[in-house]
Amino acid sequence: MDKKKLFLICLFTGFLGGHYFAINKYKRGILYLFTAGLLGFGWFYDLIRIAMSGDFAMVIEEKERLARKQKEKIMIQKKLEQEKINEYQKEGVPYCPRCHSTHLTAQKKGFGVGKAATGALLIGPYGLLAGGIGSRKIELTCLNCGYRFKIGEKR
Ligand SMILES: [Zn+2]
């Protein structure tokens, strides 16, 4: 697509997404069609981008590629996180419900502050199995995000 031609298309039909239809980006074209070129801002922005960039279609292509890559990365992270949680649950390892860290401190209920700081014990990954806690409720504090929660209510 010739740059000058695309610029003119954008200038006259940009608020209808014309320049996106011209480079076969129909999704964006439709978005522009229904939002009047993102209320004119997208239209204006694209006019500048078409004027400034060597190949507007390539710029959009690259942007979409990066967005896809980012999305993929997040999906993989989510999957790994879920696998980690499944593993924790299987092994009975306590983990923070908010950030899923296993870096927790435990404080037995009833302990006061001060001297009772000795009552706090540090739990590393896999260091404390839920079965070993007994039936007593233990309040855990996540060292990663500071979230407080209780475990040991069952069993
Ligand atoms: Zn946490």
Residues whose N, C-alpha, C, O or C-beta is under 5 A from the ligand:
A	BS01	ZN	C96 R98 C99 H100 S101 C142 N144 C145 G146 Y147
